[in-house]
Amino acid sequence: MIVRLSLPRAARMLCAAWLIVASVTAAATEVDAATQARLGLALAELHAAQAPLELSATAEVLDPSTLAKAADDIAALQATADASRAEAQRVQALYAADGNMSRKAVEAARAQAAVDQSKLQQARTQLRMDWGAAIASLDAGTLHARIEALLDGRMAWLKAEPLAAPASGFQPAGALLHPGDIAARVLSPLPRSSAGLAGGWLLEAPGAGLTPGMLLTARLQGSGTGASGVLLPRGAVVRWNGVAWAYVAT
């Protein structure tokens, strides 16, 4: 006897490869040995397994020119802050040595140095909010090299945002982009979210064929294991009336 089982929604969401333990509806059909042979039916033993921990997301290819401008602005602000700090130290030294500088000049130089340092800090904070802490912590040389790779099209950065609220503590270890089955690595979490579900992640992928503004889908692959169930051969899953079915011999 062969029993037809409808796969639960969770299994269908996992590309019809996993049968998650759940209540099912069943209808029995008797098939004799001769009919089985004529239809070419084969049986496969099912084994318990763990579904991979994954999360579906949208992935937008980001424009690297905005990052390049932010890096240039920070470099200019850094130079200004260094110069004003050196000037404040020079004025203070002259004032302490022989009084050729007035106390007012010393205070003005200190104030300018503080203003320039504040502007630099604001630019760094904005970089962290837009691109994540991991990118904001890069030194100037490393950041410049990454930007050159993005501008040359050798690499592409994408903003991945989940299509559903992630499980508590979910941390992606990698991603697969579609179409094209492009492997991407996770650079850092992003502190802002457009979807409103959770903060997204910054991904890096080979830049061939990826241009700013492109929208793709991504499967974020988390560390650890997901739901328990049994692994079905993909060829054993059939669709009928818009529902995925599997047949179990008893």
C-alpha positions in Angstrom: 0.0 0.0 0.0 1.3 3.5 -0.8 0.1 6.4 1.2 0.2 9.9 -0.2 1.3 12.6 2.3 0.9 16.3 1.7 4.1 18.1 2.8 3.6 20.9 5.4 4.3 24.5 4.4 7.6 24.5 6.2 8.8 21.6 4.0 7.7 23.3 0.8 9.6 26.5 1.8 12.8 24.4 2.0 12.7 23.6 -1.7 10.7 20.4 -1.1 13.8 18.7 0.2 12.9 18.3 3.8 9.9 16.8 5.4 9.5 18.4 8.8 7.7 16.4 11.4 4.1 17.6 11.6 0.5 16.5 11.2 -0.3 15.4 7.6 -3.3 14.3 5.6 -3.1 10.9 4.0 -4.9 8.9 1.3 -4.0 5.3 0.6 -3.6 3.8 -2.9 -2.9 0.1 -3.5 -0.4 -0.6 -6.2 0.5 -4.3 -7.0 4.0 -5.4 -7.8 3.4 -5.6 -11.6 2.1 -2.0 -11.7 5.0 -0.8 -9.6 7.4 -2.5 -12.1 5.6 -1.0 -15.1 5.7 2.5 -13.6 9.3 2.2 -12.6 8.6 2.9 -9.0 11.5 2.7 -6.6 11.7 2.8 -2.8 14.3 4.8 -0.8 14.8 4.6 2.9 14.4 7.9 4.8 16.9 9.0 7.3 16.6 11.6 10.1 18.5 14.8 9.4 18.7 18.5 10.3 17.5 21.1 7.9 20.1 23.9 7.3 19.5 27.1 9.1 18.7 29.5 6.4 16.9 32.9 6.0 15.6 34.3 2.7 16.4 38.0 2.0 16.5 40.6 -0.7 19.9 41.7 -1.8 20.5 45.1 -3.4 23.9 45.9 -5.1 25.1 49.1 -3.5 26.7 52.1 -5.3 30.3 52.3 -4.2 30.6 56.0 -5.1 28.8 57.0 -1.9 31.4 55.0 0.1 34.2 56.6 -1.9 32.9 60.1 -1.1 32.5 59.3 2.6 36.1 58.0 2.7 37.4 61.1 0.9 35.5 63.4 3.3 36.9 61.6 6.3 40.4 61.9 4.9 40.0 65.6 4.3 38.5 66.1 7.8 41.4 64.1 9.3 43.9 66.4 7.6 42.1 69.4 8.9 41.8 68.1 12.4 45.6 67.2 12.4 46.5 70.7 11.3 44.3 72.5 13.8 45.6 70.3 16.6 49.2 71.1 15.6 48.4 74.8 15.5 46.8 74.7 18.9 49.9 73.0 20.3 52.1 75.6 18.6 50.2 78.5 20.0 50.1 77.0 23.4 53.9 76.5 23.3 54.6 80.1 22.3 52.3 81.4 24.9 54.0 79.3 27.6 57.5 80.2 26.4 57.5 84.0 26.2 54.0 85.3 26.1 54.2 86.3 22.4 50.7 84.7 22.0 47.7 86.0 23.9 45.5 83.8 26.0 42.7 84.6 23.6 44.7 83.2 20.7 45.3 80.1 22.7 41.7 79.6 23.5 40.7 80.3 19.9 43.1 77.7 18.6 41.9 75.1 21.1 38.3 75.8 20.1 39.0 75.4 16.4 40.8 72.1 17.1 37.8 70.8 19.1 35.4 71.8 16.3 37.5 70.1 13.6 37.8 66.9 15.7 34.0 66.9 16.3 33.4 67.1 12.5 35.7 64.2 12.0 34.0 62.1 14.6 30.6 62.9 13.1 31.8 61.7 9.7 33.1 58.5 11.2 29.8 57.9 13.1 27.9 58.4 9.8 30.2 55.9 8.1 29.4 53.3 10.8 25.7 53.9 10.6 25.7 53.6 6.8 28.1 50.7 6.3 28.5 49.0 9.7 31.1 48.9 12.4 33.4 46.5 10.6 33.8 48.9 7.6 34.2 52.0 9.8 37.0 50.3 11.8 39.2 49.7 8.7 42.3 51.9 8.4 42.5 54.4 5.6 44.8 52.3 3.4 42.7 49.1 3.7 39.4 51.0 3.1 40.9 52.7 0.0 42.0 49.3 -1.5 38.4 47.9 -0.9 36.9 50.9 -2.6 39.2 50.6 -5.6 38.1 47.0 -6.0 34.4 48.1 -5.9 34.9 50.9 -8.3 36.8 48.7 -10.8 34.0 46.1 -10.7 36.2 43.4 -9.3 34.0 43.1 -6.2 30.4 44.2 -5.3 28.8 45.0 -1.9 25.2 44.2 -1.3 22.7 45.1 1.4 20.8 42.0 2.4 17.5 42.4 4.3 15.4 39.5 5.6 12.0 38.7 4.2 10.9 37.4 7.6 12.0 38.1 11.1 15.1 36.0 11.8 15.2 33.6 14.7 16.7 34.9 17.9 20.5 34.9 17.7 20.6 34.1 14.0 24.1 35.0 12.6 24.7 34.3 8.9 28.0 32.7 8.0 27.6 33.0 4.2 25.0 33.6 1.5 24.0 32.4 -1.9 22.7 35.0 -4.4 20.1 34.3 -7.1 19.9 34.3 -10.0 23.3 32.9 -10.8 24.0 30.9 -7.6 26.7 33.5 -6.7 28.5 32.7 -3.4 28.8 35.8 -1.1 30.5 36.3 2.2 29.0 38.3 5.1 31.2 41.3 6.0 29.2 42.8 8.9 25.7 43.5 10.3 24.1 46.7 9.1 22.6 48.9 11.8 19.7 50.2 9.7 16.8 48.4 8.2 14.5 49.4 5.3 12.2 46.3 5.7 11.4 47.1 9.3 11.9 43.4 10.4 15.5 43.5 11.5 18.8 45.0 10.6 20.4 43.6 7.5 23.8 42.4 6.6 26.5 43.7 4.3 27.6 41.1 1.7 30.6 40.9 -0.6 30.5 39.0 -3.9 32.5 38.9 -7.1 31.5 42.0 -9.1 31.1 40.4 -12.6 27.6 41.0 -13.8 26.6 42.9 -10.7 25.8 46.7 -11.2 24.6 49.2 -8.6 20.8 49.1 -8.1 20.4 45.5 -9.1 18.0 43.5 -6.9 18.6 39.8 -6.2 17.4 37.3 -3.7 19.7 35.7 -1.2 19.7 32.7 1.1 21.6 33.6 4.2 23.2 30.5 5.7 23.5 30.5 9.4 25.7 28.5 11.6 24.2 25.7 13.6 21.2 23.5 12.6 17.6 24.1 11.9 14.5 22.0 12.2 14.6 18.2 12.6 13.0 16.0 10.0 13.7 13.4 7.4 15.6 14.0 4.1 13.6 13.3 1.0 15.1 12.6 -2.4 14.2 15.5 -4.6 12.8 13.2 -7.2 10.3 11.8 -4.7 8.5 15.1 -4.3 5.7 15.6 -6.8 3.3 18.5 -7.3 -0.4 18.2 -7.8 -3.1 20.9 -7.6 -0.5 23.3 -6.4 0.6 21.1 -3.4 3.8 19.2 -2.9 3.2 15.5 -2.2 5.4 12.5 -1.2 4.3 8.8 -1.3 5.2 6.5 1.6 5.0 2.7 1.1 3.5 0.7 4.0 
